[in-house]
Structure formats: C-alpha cells, structure tokens
C-alpha cells in the first residue's frame, strides 16, 4: 500500500509516494496431515440459529470493557459483538468487510486495498484514534499512530468473535484508544481441529484459497496451521480501471496447551507477503511476521494472572527509495483478585519498545531516520459492588510514559445499574489521549534542497474528555435493544501552523472540538429459522480553532464523517440445507470532500450439499454498478464496483 499523507495545508489533497511495477511473489502453503482416516465434519445445520438464541447472545461474555470476563448485558460501555456465524452469513471476505457489521463503526472502502475505519468520527485513511488488537497483539504503526489495514488479514473461519467498543478505552488499553477499541479474537486450536479447505472465484475477488489443519499432538496439547492467498480486482477511476488490484498471501500456526486445571498456555505466529497497489500500476511490497506467547494461571473464580509477550516485525518498501522497517517488542502482565466480597481488582503493567527505521528520500524524510520509541505503562481498576446484583461502580486509571510527552494519565469512572434481569442502565466519564506519532513530531518535507515546506515540531498529545450514558433492554426473549449516547470534548487536535515567514509549516495543537450522538442496535429472533440484527448511528461534530491558532485549513481537514448510517442483517435457514443472508447498509453524505450518500446490499446463498461440502454464491454492492465511499485524494476518487463470487468449502474432522 502506498502511504497517503493527508496534510491539512492542502485541504484534502494528498502527497503521494508511489511504488514501481508489480512485485511477484509465491506463497507455499503447507499443512500438517495425520495418517489416520478423516471423517466428515457436520456442516451448518438447519438448527444453527437456535444455537444463537437471544438468551445466549445476550449472555455472551466479553473481555474488552474491563479486561475480565463479564456478560455483554452488564458491560458499562457501548460495546457490540460480531459473532463468527454473523461474519460467515454476511459473505465478508476480509477483516474490514467483517467490521462493517458493527453499526457503531464508520467503515469506508477507499480503493482495492485501502480502508478508512474509525468510531465516533475523525475518520480518514490515516485515522489515529482507534486501537485495534488481534489476539491481544496491538496492531499499530508509530509512523502515523494508526493501522495499515491491507496487512490485517485472517482466515475468517477461525475468527471466534470481534468485540467493538465505541468510546474511550484508554483506562485499560492506553494511548490511542480514544474513540474506540476493536478486539479480534480467534478460536483456540482445540476448537479448530481437522481439515478445512475453501476456494473461490469471482468478478472482484478474482481468486481466493484457504487451508487449515488442526490436530491433537499430545494430551491436552492442540495445534493448527493455516495458509491463505487472494487476488482482488481493481476499483474504478472515473469510468476506467484504476489498476489498483491487490494480492496477498499469509500463513501461520497456533498451539494451545492445557497444562493443568489452573494453567494454560498459547503460542501463535503469522507471516504475510503482499503487494497492495492503491496508486494503480505501482505496487509496494508489504511483508511481516509476528510471534505471541501467553500464559494464564487461574487461582480461583474471579482471580487469575496473565503474562503475554510478543514480537512483531513489519517491512514496507514503497519502491521509490522510501521504505519503513518496524520491530516491536511488547510485554504485558495482568493480575485479577478479590480483596473482599464487594471488590474485584484488575491491575497490570507493560512495556513496549519499537525500533522504527525509515529509508528517507532527499525531500521527504523522518528525522532521525532511526529511532527507538518506548512506552511504559501501569493500570489499576476496581469493580465495586454497591448493591448486590444491581449496582456496580468501576473506577480506575492508566498511567503511561512515552518517548515524546512523558507521563500521561487516563482515568475513568463507570456506573452500571441493573434494576431487573432484562435491563441495564450505565453511565461513564473518561479521559483519553492520543500520543504523538513520528509524523506529528519528525516529518520534514522540502520544496527543494534547503527549502523546507513542513518541518518537525513539538506536537503534544491530543486529549478527550468523554461523557457517555446507555441502556440495554430485553423486553422478551426474542428481542433486545441497546442505546448509547455520548458527548465528547476534544482539546489540542492536530493543526498546521505557518511559520513567522509562512514557511515552513509545522504541526501544532491548534484545534478543539465537540462531538455528540447516539448509537442504537437491536436484534430480533422472528422464528427459530430467522433472525434480524442491525443498528443506527447519529453523529454531529463541530471543530474550531483555539485562540492564537492559524491552522492553514481552518480546522476542517481532520476527518470526513456521515451524520447518519444504518445497517440491517437478515439470516435465514431454508429447508433443504440452504442459508439465505442479506446485509443492507445506508451511509449518509460525507461533507468535505463531498461524497454522496449511498445504499448497499450484499446477498449470500449457502447450500450444504452434504455434511462436508458447502457451496456459496455471494453478491456484493448489488444496488448500484459502482459508487464512491471515501475520497482521500483529489482529483481522482475511486469507485467500488458491484461484485459476485462463488466459494466451495470442505470441512473434515479426525475421528
């Protein structure tokens, strides 16, 4: 993926640094196959939706809100959970498409490989106020404090659930969890045994293949390995192809060991190699690998300790002389205990070291080219039971020390009242910060040698004070509602300030703002064979300049967000082993740069021919031939086309 730096100096215009002609790669997928005979695995049954009854869905345990297991119905936060079954029935082909199912997110496809994803506003290709974790590993680049979505790929069959918090999560997760947290959890190796094979062809998803094998290696020791590769077609540039197709290959393994009743351990690793090409005809090379280990010791119900270590290496060659190499070393410790009948305390500490190296260009540079970044952290949170089974008060704070601004604190207080078993009222006040990135502090751009246009600065952390309130209600077993409201006050948002003689410009903290809105989600089990889910989000935002600021774009270049959006997902089981799913979305106008509103519908038909064999046909964006969803640069917006693909799935299990 080509880096797209959106400098407010130029409004929405972008500084592009393209690659060179396509880099070809070969990914060899190997699978560990046992010599024993394979038996057929049961496919999706006609009673699958009964397994997802409203009662079970409302009792799903989540961990992202409090870093401890708690029922979704009792969580004092605006959290939504996307289940594995909902992802499968939607026909989603990658992680960003699966995230569309969370109605509290703004998700827009920019081109074949780029996405703009955020929560509660401030969305752009370089969105920097959303924290994303995959199995506990933070997905983050210190280059711009955001996520390269083109390398966050997973075999969706092995995703267990996606927890999406809209609203600040800095008290537990730290800096950059300002507007939300996405926590993607994959299934354990124990729950993904046997052989799984899928392959597909289509108009936009040109070719796709995935392979996974899981086996029991020894008593209580489970293993799985997987490989996947795909080739996606191009989007449209006006009425012609943008030639921005995207190829990717990825593989990895996971091992889970239930060492004893009170001790479990996980070891997992992934590697990838791809050629995203947002510029069109000039792909970059994106490679990386990671390894993560986690040990959990359970003392008793409500008391445990966890130690997690991971290493993550990413490399991006933009094929014009500019390249990025990032190595991340992370350690995290967490302990949970109950000092009394009314208290449950979670505390922990962590350290992260990032070796960030950039191969600079003459006029485009991060200075210094190599820098070690550190982040030391500690947190503590106490869940206090004020009235048994009715009223909980949770208070805590995160303390972090980073390389740029030193010590930061992020406290919060949350109150949850459950007057009946079927409804919960909650409210929260939180403070969160977005730490400076290298782009904010150390980016330099020159018009000519010795003539700086943008220079490094003393940019400080952006700050948020958030007020939230919500209500969850299940009036009967088949219906549930959730409403979250928020009012956010932002300070020290990024601005572009002119120098004494206009040039050079520097990044400052000259913008402030307020946002407010509401998020409604609901689910309805119409019958044992038919379920509906969906939601609506309303967002308003007002940014202005702080006294003394001369922001070159008058505080209007930080994001482009719709005021209204909604989604409805329908999931049916039809006699004869047929599943019929529809996802309908509406997204309101984006104000600046202007993108017209659009409606989109995806349809999936799945047919279980026999226990081990499933056929799928999926149509995406069926309501229009093509439409734009987000414009990161001008004058060449990309349009997303209607697409159809077919997929075959085989599932086998060992006897």
Secondary structure, 3 states (H helix, E strand, C coil): CCCEEECHHHCCCEEECCCCCCCCCCCCCCCCCCCCCEEECCCCCCCHHHHCCHHHHHCCEECCCCCCCEEHHHCCCEEEEEEHHHHHHHCCCCHHHHHCCCCCCEEEECCCCCEEEECCCCCCCCCCCEEEEECCEECCECCCCECCHHHCCCCHHHEEEEEEEECCCHHHHCCCCCCEEEEEEECCHHHCCEEEEEEEEECCEEEEEEEEEEEEEECCEEEEEEEEEEEECCCEECCEECCCCEEEEEEEEEEEEEEECCEEEEEEEEEEEEECCCCCCCCCEEEEEEEEEEEEEEEECCEEEEEEEEEEEEEEECCCCCEEEEEEEEEEEEEEEEEECCEEEEEEEEEEEEEEEEECCCCEEECCCEEEEEEEEEEEEEEEEEECCCEEEEEEEEEEEECCCEEEEEEEEEEEEEEECCEEEEEEEEEEEECCCHHHHHEEEEEECCEEEEECCCCCCEEEEEEEEEEEEEEECCEEEEEEEEEEEEEEEEEEEEECCEEEEEEEEEEEEEEEEEEEEEEEEEECCEEEEEEEEEEEEEEEECCCCCCCCCCCCCCCCECEEEEEEEEEEECCCEEEEEEEEEECCECCCCECCEEEEEEEEEEEEECCEEEEEEEECCCCCEECCCCCCCCCCEEEECEEEEEEEEEEEEC
